[in-house]
Amino acid sequence: MATNQMHTGFFGSEKTTKNKVLIAPLNWGLGHASRCIPVIQFLLRNNFTPVIASDGAALELLKKEFPELQTIQLPAYNIRYAKFAFWTKWRLLFSLPSIYKAVQGEQDIVKKEIDTNSYVGIISDNRFGVYSNKIPSVYITHQLQVFSGLTTFFTSKVHQKIISKFDVCWVPDGDASHSLSGELSKTIGVNIPVEYLGNLSRLTFQKQEKQYDVVLLLSGPEPQRSLLETIFLKQFENFEGKLLLVQGLVEAEEKREIISGIEVVNFLTSEAMQKVFNSADLVVARSGYSSIMDLAKLHKKVFFIPTPGQEEQQYLAKNLEQKKIAPFCQQEQFTIDKLLFVKEYSGFEKEYECLLHSKILKVFKAV
Protein backbone atom coordinates (compact mmCIF):
# COMPACT_ATOMS: atom_id res chain seq x y z
CA MET A 1 0.00 0.00 0.00
CA ALA A 2 1.41 3.38 -0.96
CA THR A 3 1.64 6.01 1.71
CA ASN A 4 1.46 9.72 1.03
CA GLN A 5 3.59 12.02 3.11
CA MET A 6 2.95 15.73 2.94
CA HIS A 7 5.75 18.10 3.79
CA THR A 8 4.82 21.73 4.35
CA GLY A 9 7.31 24.52 3.81
CA PHE A 10 7.82 27.97 2.40
CA PHE A 11 5.66 27.32 -0.66
CA GLY A 12 2.44 27.31 1.39
CA SER A 13 -0.74 25.34 0.77
CA GLU A 14 -1.62 26.98 -2.57
CA LYS A 15 1.65 25.88 -4.15
CA THR A 16 0.96 22.23 -3.42
CA THR A 17 -2.00 22.09 -5.84
CA LYS A 18 -0.63 24.14 -8.75
CA ASN A 19 0.55 22.35 -11.92
CA LYS A 20 1.37 19.12 -10.10
CA VAL A 21 3.87 16.81 -11.81
CA LEU A 22 4.60 13.32 -10.50
CA ILE A 23 8.35 12.66 -10.78
CA ALA A 24 9.56 9.12 -10.08
CA PRO A 25 13.22 8.00 -10.24
CA LEU A 26 14.24 4.35 -10.09
CA ASN A 27 15.94 3.26 -6.86
CA TRP A 28 19.00 1.57 -8.40
CA GLY A 29 21.91 3.20 -6.65
CA LEU A 30 21.50 6.96 -6.28
CA GLY A 31 22.14 8.00 -9.87
CA HIS A 32 18.54 8.20 -11.07
CA ALA A 33 17.52 10.23 -8.03
CA SER A 34 20.52 12.57 -8.19
CA ARG A 35 19.96 13.49 -11.84
CA CYS A 36 16.31 14.21 -11.06
CA ILE A 37 17.41 16.94 -8.63
CA PRO A 38 18.09 19.54 -11.37
CA VAL A 39 14.81 18.50 -13.06
CA ILE A 40 12.87 19.08 -9.84
CA GLN A 41 14.59 22.44 -9.37
CA PHE A 42 13.73 23.32 -12.98
CA LEU A 43 10.07 22.44 -12.42
CA LEU A 44 9.95 24.63 -9.32
CA ARG A 45 11.48 27.58 -11.16
CA ASN A 46 8.79 27.23 -13.83
CA ASN A 47 5.86 27.24 -11.39
CA PHE A 48 5.20 23.52 -11.28
CA THR A 49 4.72 21.52 -8.10
CA PRO A 50 6.72 18.28 -8.16
CA VAL A 51 5.41 15.29 -6.22
CA ILE A 52 8.24 12.82 -5.64
CA ALA A 53 7.57 9.08 -5.94
CA SER A 54 10.19 6.39 -5.34
CA ASP A 55 11.45 3.98 -2.68
CA GLY A 56 14.47 3.19 -0.55
CA ALA A 57 17.63 5.29 -0.64
CA ALA A 58 16.52 7.21 -3.74
CA LEU A 59 13.42 8.46 -1.95
CA GLU A 60 15.36 9.27 1.22
CA LEU A 61 17.90 11.31 -0.77
CA LEU A 62 15.18 13.40 -2.42
CA LYS A 63 13.39 13.91 0.90
CA LYS A 64 16.60 15.41 2.26
CA GLU A 65 17.06 17.61 -0.80
CA PHE A 66 13.41 18.74 -0.94
CA PRO A 67 11.88 18.39 2.54
CA GLU A 68 9.01 20.72 1.61
CA LEU A 69 7.66 18.49 -1.19
CA GLN A 70 5.05 15.74 -1.05
CA THR A 71 6.38 12.19 -1.43
CA ILE A 72 4.81 8.87 -2.36
CA GLN A 73 6.18 5.42 -1.57
CA LEU A 74 6.39 3.11 -4.59
CA PRO A 75 7.07 -0.66 -4.66
CA ALA A 76 10.73 -1.66 -4.62
CA TYR A 77 12.30 -3.40 -7.62
CA ASN A 78 14.75 -5.03 -5.14
CA ILE A 79 17.62 -5.11 -7.61
CA ARG A 80 20.80 -6.71 -6.28
CA TYR A 81 23.92 -7.86 -8.05
CA ALA A 82 25.67 -11.19 -7.66
CA LYS A 83 29.01 -11.34 -5.91
CA PHE A 84 30.65 -12.56 -9.11
CA ALA A 85 30.11 -10.72 -12.42
CA PHE A 86 29.37 -13.92 -14.36
CA TRP A 87 26.20 -14.52 -12.32
CA THR A 88 24.90 -10.96 -12.40
CA LYS A 89 22.91 -11.38 -15.64
CA TRP A 90 21.33 -14.57 -14.30
CA ARG A 91 20.44 -12.88 -11.03
CA LEU A 92 18.82 -10.01 -12.93
CA LEU A 93 16.97 -12.52 -15.11
CA PHE A 94 15.60 -14.35 -12.07
CA SER A 95 14.56 -10.95 -10.65
CA LEU A 96 12.20 -10.27 -13.57
CA PRO A 97 9.09 -11.70 -11.83
CA SER A 98 9.59 -9.43 -8.80
CA ILE A 99 10.31 -6.44 -11.07
CA TYR A 100 7.12 -7.18 -13.04
CA LYS A 101 5.16 -7.32 -9.79
CA ALA A 102 6.62 -3.96 -8.72
CA VAL A 103 5.74 -2.44 -12.11
CA GLN A 104 2.14 -3.64 -11.72
CA GLY A 105 2.10 -2.10 -8.25
CA GLU A 106 3.38 1.18 -9.69
CA GLN A 107 0.59 1.19 -12.24
CA ASP A 108 -2.05 0.68 -9.53
CA ILE A 109 -0.64 3.52 -7.44
CA VAL A 110 -0.31 5.89 -10.41
CA LYS A 111 -3.87 5.15 -11.56
CA LYS A 112 -5.26 5.86 -8.11
CA GLU A 113 -3.13 8.99 -7.72
CA ILE A 114 -4.17 10.39 -11.13
CA ASP A 115 -7.84 9.55 -10.57
CA THR A 116 -8.00 11.24 -7.15
CA ASN A 117 -5.65 14.22 -7.66
CA SER A 118 -5.11 16.93 -10.25
CA TYR A 119 -1.86 16.36 -12.16
CA VAL A 120 -0.68 17.95 -15.41
CA GLY A 121 1.97 15.32 -16.12
CA ILE A 122 4.31 12.51 -15.13
CA ILE A 123 8.09 12.20 -15.32
CA SER A 124 9.54 8.70 -14.88
CA ASP A 125 13.27 8.10 -14.67
CA ASN A 126 13.50 4.45 -15.68
CA ARG A 127 10.44 3.35 -13.66
CA PHE A 128 8.60 1.23 -16.20
CA GLY A 129 5.12 1.44 -14.68
CA VAL A 130 4.95 5.16 -13.89
CA TYR A 131 2.92 6.50 -16.81
CA SER A 132 -0.70 7.24 -17.65
CA ASN A 133 -2.81 7.41 -20.80
CA LYS A 134 -4.80 10.25 -19.23
CA ILE A 135 -2.02 12.83 -18.88
CA PRO A 136 1.30 13.46 -20.68
CA SER A 137 4.01 11.07 -19.52
CA VAL A 138 7.74 11.68 -19.95
CA TYR A 139 10.46 9.03 -19.70
CA ILE A 140 14.05 9.93 -18.73
CA THR A 141 16.86 7.63 -19.87
CA HIS A 142 20.29 7.80 -21.49
CA GLN A 143 20.00 4.15 -22.52
CA LEU A 144 18.07 4.19 -25.76
CA GLN A 145 20.37 1.30 -26.58
CA VAL A 146 20.83 -1.13 -23.67
CA PHE A 147 24.21 -2.84 -23.84
CA SER A 148 24.12 -6.35 -22.37
CA GLY A 149 26.74 -8.26 -24.33
CA LEU A 150 25.33 -10.92 -26.65
CA THR A 151 21.75 -9.95 -25.74
CA THR A 152 22.13 -6.23 -26.59
CA PHE A 153 19.67 -6.37 -29.53
CA PHE A 154 17.01 -8.04 -27.37
CA THR A 155 17.44 -5.79 -24.29
CA SER A 156 17.43 -2.66 -26.47
CA LYS A 157 14.19 -3.70 -28.17
CA VAL A 158 12.54 -4.49 -24.83
CA HIS A 159 13.53 -1.11 -23.42
CA GLN A 160 12.38 0.70 -26.56
CA LYS A 161 9.01 -1.01 -26.26
CA ILE A 162 8.74 0.30 -22.69
CA ILE A 163 9.73 3.80 -23.86
CA SER A 164 6.98 3.69 -26.51
CA LYS A 165 4.34 3.68 -23.75
CA PHE A 166 5.31 7.29 -22.94
CA ASP A 167 4.68 10.50 -24.88
CA VAL A 168 8.20 11.97 -24.88
CA CYS A 169 11.68 10.72 -23.99
CA TRP A 170 14.14 13.10 -22.31
CA VAL A 171 17.79 12.09 -22.73
CA PRO A 172 20.33 13.54 -20.27
CA ASP A 173 23.06 14.00 -22.86
CA GLY A 174 24.19 16.35 -25.61
CA ASP A 175 24.77 15.93 -29.33
CA ALA A 176 27.52 13.74 -30.79
CA SER A 177 30.27 16.31 -30.15
CA HIS A 178 29.17 16.81 -26.53
CA SER A 179 28.00 13.30 -25.72
CA LEU A 180 28.96 11.54 -22.51
CA SER A 181 26.99 8.36 -23.16
CA GLY A 182 28.20 7.65 -26.70
CA GLU A 183 26.31 4.94 -28.55
CA LEU A 184 23.89 4.43 -25.64
CA SER A 185 21.86 7.54 -26.45
CA LYS A 186 21.43 7.00 -30.19
CA THR A 187 17.75 7.15 -31.18
CA ILE A 188 17.75 4.06 -33.41
CA GLY A 189 14.47 2.17 -32.87
CA VAL A 190 12.77 4.86 -30.74
CA ASN A 191 9.35 5.88 -32.09
CA ILE A 192 8.40 8.79 -29.79
CA PRO A 193 9.82 12.36 -29.75
CA VAL A 194 13.24 12.62 -28.11
CA GLU A 195 14.60 15.74 -26.40
CA TYR A 196 18.30 15.98 -25.45
CA LEU A 197 18.73 17.80 -22.15
CA GLY A 198 22.52 17.95 -21.91
CA ASN A 199 24.30 17.35 -18.63
CA LEU A 200 21.79 16.85 -15.80
CA SER A 201 24.22 17.30 -12.94
CA ARG A 202 23.10 18.62 -9.56
CA LEU A 203 26.57 20.13 -8.98
CA THR A 204 28.28 23.39 -9.95
CA PHE A 205 31.96 24.03 -10.63
CA GLN A 206 33.63 26.39 -8.16
CA LYS A 207 37.30 27.13 -7.63
CA GLN A 208 38.23 26.12 -4.10
CA GLU A 209 41.35 25.53 -2.08
CA LYS A 210 42.51 21.94 -2.10
CA GLN A 211 41.14 19.93 0.80
CA TYR A 212 41.61 16.33 -0.38
CA ASP A 213 44.17 14.55 -2.51
CA VAL A 214 41.71 11.77 -3.30
CA VAL A 215 37.97 11.29 -2.81
CA LEU A 216 36.66 7.72 -3.06
CA LEU A 217 33.00 7.60 -4.08
CA LEU A 218 30.96 4.43 -3.59
CA SER A 219 27.58 3.87 -5.24
CA GLY A 220 25.30 1.26 -6.74
CA PRO A 221 23.52 -1.89 -5.55
CA GLU A 222 24.83 -4.44 -3.09
CA PRO A 223 26.86 -6.54 -2.71
CA GLN A 224 29.23 -4.78 -5.12
CA ARG A 225 29.14 -1.50 -3.19
CA SER A 226 30.40 -3.22 -0.04
CA LEU A 227 32.95 -5.30 -1.93
CA LEU A 228 34.55 -2.19 -3.40
CA GLU A 229 34.51 -0.48 0.02
CA THR A 230 36.52 -3.39 1.43
CA ILE A 231 39.05 -3.05 -1.40
CA PHE A 232 39.37 0.70 -0.80
CA LEU A 233 39.93 0.29 2.95
CA LYS A 234 42.69 -2.21 2.30
CA GLN A 235 44.42 -0.38 -0.55
CA PHE A 236 44.40 3.06 1.07
CA GLU A 237 45.19 1.97 4.63
CA ASN A 238 48.66 3.53 4.54
CA PHE A 239 47.88 6.40 2.19
CA GLU A 240 49.89 9.45 3.23
CA GLY A 241 47.75 12.15 1.61
CA LYS A 242 44.40 13.65 2.58
CA LEU A 243 41.64 11.17 1.76
CA LEU A 244 37.84 10.92 2.06
CA LEU A 245 35.71 7.82 1.49
CA VAL A 246 32.02 8.52 0.71
CA GLN A 247 30.08 5.31 1.37
CA GLY A 248 26.93 6.25 -0.56
CA LEU A 249 24.67 5.12 2.31
CA VAL A 250 21.76 7.52 2.77
CA GLU A 251 20.84 7.49 6.45
CA ALA A 252 18.96 9.72 8.85
CA GLU A 253 22.06 11.75 9.73
CA GLU A 254 25.50 12.35 8.28
CA LYS A 255 28.09 10.29 10.16
CA ARG A 256 31.86 10.72 9.98
CA GLU A 257 34.41 8.32 11.45
CA ILE A 258 37.95 7.10 10.99
CA ILE A 259 38.30 3.51 9.70
CA SER A 260 41.80 2.06 9.16
CA GLY A 261 43.16 5.60 9.27
CA ILE A 262 40.73 6.78 6.55
CA GLU A 263 38.14 9.53 6.97
CA VAL A 264 34.77 7.97 6.12
CA VAL A 265 31.37 9.63 5.67
CA ASN A 266 28.16 7.71 5.05
CA PHE A 267 26.66 10.19 2.56
CA LEU A 268 26.83 13.81 1.42
CA THR A 269 24.05 16.17 0.41
CA SER A 270 24.41 17.85 -2.99
CA GLU A 271 25.81 21.02 -1.39
CA ALA A 272 28.37 19.11 0.67
CA MET A 273 29.36 16.87 -2.26
CA GLN A 274 29.88 19.91 -4.45
CA LYS A 275 32.30 21.41 -1.93
CA VAL A 276 34.17 18.13 -1.44
CA PHE A 277 34.55 17.35 -5.15
CA ASN A 278 35.59 20.90 -6.04
CA SER A 279 38.33 20.75 -3.41
CA ALA A 280 39.75 17.35 -4.47
CA ASP A 281 42.62 16.64 -6.87
CA LEU A 282 41.28 13.24 -7.90
CA VAL A 283 38.05 11.26 -7.62
CA VAL A 284 37.86 7.46 -7.79
CA ALA A 285 34.34 6.29 -8.64
CA ARG A 286 32.08 3.86 -10.45
CA SER A 287 31.52 4.68 -14.11
CA GLY A 288 27.80 5.14 -13.50
CA TYR A 289 26.32 7.70 -15.84
CA SER A 290 25.13 10.15 -13.21
CA SER A 291 28.55 10.10 -11.54
CA ILE A 292 30.11 10.79 -14.94
CA MET A 293 27.79 13.80 -15.45
CA ASP A 294 28.69 15.18 -12.01
CA LEU A 295 32.43 14.75 -12.53
CA ALA A 296 32.28 16.23 -16.03
CA LYS A 297 30.45 19.29 -14.70
CA LEU A 298 33.24 19.81 -12.16
CA HIS A 299 36.09 19.28 -14.69
CA LYS A 300 37.63 16.55 -12.52
CA LYS A 301 40.48 14.15 -12.95
CA VAL A 302 38.97 10.69 -12.41
CA PHE A 303 39.82 7.02 -12.14
CA PHE A 304 36.86 4.72 -12.89
CA ILE A 305 36.03 1.24 -11.60
CA PRO A 306 33.00 -0.21 -13.43
CA THR A 307 30.54 -2.32 -11.47
CA PRO A 308 31.27 -5.99 -12.26
CA GLY A 309 28.65 -7.47 -14.57
CA GLN A 310 27.16 -4.12 -15.58
CA GLU A 311 27.84 -3.82 -19.32
CA GLU A 312 26.72 -0.19 -19.48
CA GLN A 313 29.38 0.91 -17.00
CA GLN A 314 32.00 -1.19 -18.79
CA TYR A 315 31.15 0.56 -22.05
CA LEU A 316 31.14 4.05 -20.53
CA ALA A 317 34.53 3.49 -18.87
CA LYS A 318 36.07 2.17 -22.11
CA ASN A 319 34.58 5.04 -24.09
CA LEU A 320 36.13 7.64 -21.78
CA GLU A 321 39.46 5.81 -21.77
CA GLN A 322 39.52 5.75 -25.59
CA LYS A 323 38.90 9.50 -25.60
CA LYS A 324 41.89 9.85 -23.22
CA ILE A 325 39.67 11.47 -20.58
CA ALA A 326 40.07 8.96 -17.75
CA PRO A 327 41.62 5.53 -17.14
CA PHE A 328 39.83 2.56 -15.59
CA CYS A 329 40.38 -0.99 -14.39
CA GLN A 330 38.24 -3.90 -13.27
CA GLN A 331 37.34 -4.06 -9.59
CA GLU A 332 39.36 -7.19 -8.83
CA GLN A 333 42.44 -5.62 -10.46
CA PHE A 334 42.40 -2.34 -8.57
CA THR A 335 45.45 -1.32 -6.59
CA ILE A 336 46.49 2.12 -5.43
CA ASP A 337 49.36 2.06 -7.96
CA LYS A 338 46.80 2.20 -10.79
CA LEU A 339 46.17 5.85 -9.92
CA LEU A 340 49.56 6.75 -11.39
CA PHE A 341 48.01 6.35 -14.87
CA VAL A 342 45.71 9.32 -14.29
CA LYS A 343 48.43 11.82 -15.24
CA GLU A 344 48.37 10.42 -18.80
CA TYR A 345 44.72 11.45 -19.25
CA SER A 346 43.17 14.89 -19.69
CA GLY A 347 40.30 14.61 -17.23
CA PHE A 348 37.02 16.35 -18.06
CA GLU A 349 38.15 19.57 -19.74
CA LYS A 350 35.25 20.16 -22.16
CA GLU A 351 32.13 21.99 -20.99
CA TYR A 352 29.08 19.70 -20.94
CA GLU A 353 26.18 22.12 -20.48
CA CYS A 354 22.70 21.57 -19.12
CA LEU A 355 20.13 22.18 -21.87
CA LEU A 356 16.95 22.36 -19.80
CA HIS A 357 14.69 24.98 -21.35
CA SER A 358 11.08 25.98 -20.77
CA LYS A 359 9.79 24.78 -24.14
CA ILE A 360 10.21 21.13 -23.14
CA LEU A 361 7.54 21.70 -20.48
CA LYS A 362 4.94 22.41 -23.15
CA VAL A 363 4.31 18.68 -23.18
CA PHE A 364 2.34 19.29 -19.99
CA LYS A 365 0.26 22.06 -21.64
CA ALA A 366 0.45 24.18 -18.51
CA VAL A 367 3.32 26.61 -19.22
C-alpha positions, 0 to 999 in steps of 0.5 A: 500500500502506498503512503502519502507524506505531505511536507509543508514549507515555504511554498504554502498550501496553494503551491501544493496544488498548482501544476502538479507533476509526478516525478519518479526515479528508479531506486538503483543506486542513487544516480537516477535520483541525483539526476532528477534533482536539477529536473525538480529544481527546474520544475519549481522555477517554472511554477510547477509543483513536483510530487516525488515518488520512489522507494528506498535510498533514492526516496530518502535522498530526495526527501533530504534535498526537498523536505518541503515536497510531497512524497509517495512510496512506490514498490521496490524493484529489489535489484541486487547484483551477484558477488561474481560478475558472471552470475549478475545477468542470471540474477537479474533474469531471475529478478524479472518476476519481482520487477514485473510485480513492482511495475504492476504495483506502480501502475495501480498507485499511479492510476489511483493517484491520477484519478483522485488528484489533479496532475498535469503530467508525469516524469519517470526516470527508468520506472517502467510502470509510472505512466498514464494514458490520461495525462502526458508522460515523460520518460528519462533515460540515457539508454536508448540502446541497452548494452548487455553483451550478446543480448544487446539487440534483445534488451534494447528492443525491450527497453524501446518497447517500454519507452513507446508507452510514454509520450516523450523521452528526455535524454540527459546527454548532448549531441555527438560532439558533446556526448557523454553516453556515446552509442547508448543515447542514439535514437535508433528504434525509438518511435516517440519524440526525443529531447536531449537535455545535456548534462543533468548534474546537480553540482556546480563548478567552483574554484576552491582551495585543495582539501583532499588529494583523493575522494573515493566515491561508492555507489550502486547496488549491493553486494558490489558497493560493499565489496569495493569499500573493502578493497578501498579500505585495504588499498588506502590503509597507509595512504599518506595524503588527505583522503575521504571515502564517501560510502553512498549510504543515505541514512537519517544523519550524516556520520563521519568516522575514521576507519583504518586511518581513513576519513569515512562519511556515510553520505553527502548532500548535494551542497556538501558533495559539491564542496568536497569534489571541487576541493579534491585533486582526484576522484575514484568512482564507479563509471555510473552515468550520473557520476560521470555527469557530475564529474564532467560538470566539475572538470575533474580528474577521475579514475573509474572502476565499473561495477562488475557485470554491468555492461553499461558501465564497462562501455562508458569506462572504455569510451572515456578511456579511448577519448583519453579522458580517464583511465579505468580498471576492473574491480578485482584488479584495482590497486592504489598504484593504478592511480599513477596512470591518471596523469596520462589522461586529460580529465574532463576539460570540455564543458558539458552544459545543461540544456533544460529549457522551458519549451520542453515543459509544453508537453504538460500544456500548462506553461 
